[in-house]
Amino acid sequence: MRDYIDVTGKNEDEAISKALAQLNLDRDDVSVEVLERAKSGFLGLGACPAKIRVYYGPEAEEEILPPPPAPKPEPVREEPPKPRPAAPEKRERPERRERLPREKKERPEKKERPAPRPEPLQEEPPVPLGEEVDDEKAAAIKAFLKGLLEHMDSAAGVKVYLPEKGRYKVILEGQGLGSLIGRRGETLDAIQQLTSYAVNRGGGPRVRIHLDAENYRAKREQSLQHLARKVAGKVVRYRRSVTLEPMNAYERHVIHTALQDFEGVTTYSTGADPNRRVVVAPDRGERH
């Protein structure tokens, strides 16, 4: 079993923050079990803080026993050779001419062919986005982002593509874009929401805007899939539910999709945005 501590707070987020500060660990390094939900009470009476249990430390590895020694072969008893029967007397035969042995023709040695080398794995090329689009919506996207980036003291370039009707793919290019991405993409999500609001408020058909920088979205998706499988393995092993950190709707969708065929676990969302979370729980035959 892993080590754990019990922490209380006004709500679950505060209790988790206290535990992480106490352990000096990140959220991905621990597993959280909610023991008691926070209760506000009525007019301050009957209020109850949230209580959580935080598991940390290395997981107990299953003891691997060495393979049993191979049994020693029993000694074979050698039986004395049986006497051979006396061979019958051979009659003398007329002498035959000795035949000279034929010379054996030497066959050329077959050269062993080297084993074929496995072909190196090739990464799938990125999906081509085609040429940049320069319609009315694209011009509005560029105008808004350039003004916003100037206020943020960023010299990032803006490119707009239209991979499908009604969905614009916006790429920020440049160096040192980490400040535009933010912690776990929070700044990038905020810029995307502001851009969508500014472009769609002028009337006309609504469009979807997908903002990315340094291919962060694809990297984040792979990281979430890895986290989902890691947490699911712990849930199956310890038969305890694990509540993940707050995520937006897209990231929660990635977690649900990654574990929809994972045997032994079920997932559901709890809470309200922006603190809505995914819960990975042991599958007891009932879907929430």
N, C-alpha and C positions, 0 to 999 in steps of 0.2 A: 504493500500500500504506500501511496505517496504521503508526504507530510502535508498538514493543513493547518489553517488558523481560522477562527471564527471572528468576524468583525461586524459591528453594527454601524448604522448611519441613518440619517433622515430618510434616505431613499437608497435604492440599490446602487445607483451610480456613485453616490457619495461613499457608500461602504466599499465598493470596488476600488475607488480612488485611494481610500485609506489603506486598504490591503496592499495595493501595488506600491504605494509610497513606503509602507512598512517593510515590505520584502525587497524593495528596490528592483522590481521586475517589470517587464512589459505585459500587456494584456494577453498576447499570444503565448506567453510562457506559463500561464496558469489556467486552471479549470475552475469554474464558479458554480456552486450549488446554492440556490436560494432556499434558506431554511424558514424564514418568516417574511411575509410581505409587509411593507410599511402601512400603517393605518393612521389616518389623520384624526379620527375621533370626531366628536361633536363639540364645537366651541372649545377645543383644546382638551376636552376630557376623553379619556380612553385612548389617547394617541399611543402608537406603538412604533418604534423604529424598525427599519429593515435589518434583518440578520442574514448574513451569508457565510458560507464556508468556502474558503479558497484553497485549492490543492496546488502544491508546487513541488519542485524537486524532481530528480530523475525517477522514471518509472521502474518498478521492480521487474527485473528481467527473469524470465523462466530459467530455472537451473538446467543446464545441459549436461547430462551425464555422459561420461566417456563410453564408447562402445565396449561391450563385453569382450574379454580376450578370446581369441579363436581357440577352439578345443585342439589339444595336441593329438596328432594322429597316433593311433595305437600301433605298437611295433608289430610288424608282420613276421609271423613265425615261418622260418624257412624249413620246408620239409626236405628230407634227404632224397637225392635223385633216385628214381627207380631204375633198377638194372635193365638195360636194353636186351631184348632177345638176340641171341647169336645170329648173325647174318648168314644166310645159306652160301654155300661155296659157289663161287663164280666160275663158270666155265671159261676157258681161254678162248678169246675171239681173235680172228685174224687181225693183224695190224692194219690200221687205217692210215691213210695219208693225213699228215697234219695239215689242217687248214690255217692259213695265215689270217690273223685277225684283220678285219677290214678297218681302214682308217676312218675314224669318225670325223665328219665334217663339223667344224666349229660354227655354231650359230651365233650370229651377232647378238650381243647383249642388248636387251631392251632398256632403253633409257626411261627412267621414271619421270613422268610429267609432274611438274610442280602443281600443288593444289591451287585452285583458283582463289585469288584473294577476294574477301568479301567487299562489295562495293560500299564506299562510305555513305552514311546516311546524309541525304540532302534535305536541307531545310526547305519547307514549302515557301515559294516566293510570295511576297505580299500581294494581296488582291489589288490590281491596278484600279485607280480611281478615275482614270481618263483625264481629259483636259479640264482646266479650271473653268468654272461657270461665271458669267458676268451678267446676270439678270437683275431685276429690281431687288429681290430679296437678298441676293449675294452682295449687292452694293450696300444695302442697309446693314448687313452683318459686318462688312469690312469697316464701314464708317463708324459704327458703334464701338467695335473692338479697338480700332486705332485710337479713338479718343480715350477709351478706358485704359489702354496700355500706356498712353502718355502720362496719365495721372499716376500710374503705378511705376513710372520711371523704367519701363521695359521697352527695348527696341526690337521685340519679337515681330517677325513677319506673319502675315495672315494669308492663308490660301483657302479657297472655298471650292468644294466639289459637290456634284449632285449625282451620287451613285444610283438613286432611284427617285421617282417623282414624290415631292413633298418631304424629302429628308436630305438635309444639307450636312455634309461632312466638312468640318472646319479644322484645319491643321495650323498650329502655332509653331513657327520655325525660328531657330536662333540658338544662342548659347546661354547657359545658366538659366534654364527655364524652371528650375526647382521651386523658386518662389511662386511661380504661377500655378504649379501643381499643388503645392501645399502638403500638409500631413495627410497621407492616405487619400490624396485627391480632393480634399475638402475645398481648396481654393479653386481648383479647376471646375468642380461642380457648381460653385457659386457663380463663376464667370459664365458658365453655360446657361444657368437659370436666368441671369440678368440679360444675356444676349437674346434668349428666347422671348423673354418678356418685352424687351425693347423692339424686337422685330415684329412680333405678332400683335402688338397693341394698336397698330395703325389701321387695322381692318384688313379685309381680304381673307383668302383661305389661310388657315393656320399651317405652319410648317414645323417639322421637328428639326432640331439643331443638335448635332453630336460634335462636341469639342474635344480635341485630343492634342497632346504635346509629348514629344519624345516617345511615342508609342506606349504611353502610360496605361491606356485602357486595356490593351491586350496583356501587358505584364501584370496588372492588377487582377485580371480575370484568372490567369494561371495561378497567382498567389492565393486567391480565394478558393479555387478548386483544391489546391494542396492543403489548405487549412481545413476545408470541409472533410477530406478523407482522413486527415490526422485526428480531428475531433471525433469523427465517427468510429474510428478504431478504439479510442479511449472509451466511448460510450458502450460499445459492445463488450469491451474487456471488463469494465467496472460496473456496468448496468446502472449508470447514473446519468441523469440529464445534464447537458451543458448548454448554457445560455451564452451566445456570442455577443460581441459588441454591437452597438447600434449601427445599422447600415441603411443606405437608401434602397429604393424599390429594385433597382437594377442589380445591385450587389446581393440582395436577398434572393432574387431570382436565380443568380448564379449558384448560390449555396443549395437551394432547393433542387435545381436541375442536376447538380453534381452528385447528390445523394439519393435521387429518386429510385435508383436501382441498387443501392447499397443495402445488402442483406443485414437485417437485424436492427435497423434504425428507422425512425420516422422524423420528419421535420415539420415545424409550424412556426408562425410568426406571432409575436405578442407585443403589446404596448402600442403607443401611438407615435406617429412621426413628430419630431425627428429622432425620437428615441426608440423606434420600433426595432425589435431584435428577432433573430432566428434562434429557435430552441431545437437542439438535436437530442432526441430522447430514444430510449430503448423501444423497439417495436413490440408491443404486446398484442398485436393483432387488431388494434383499433387505430384508425386514422383520425387525427384532429382536424 
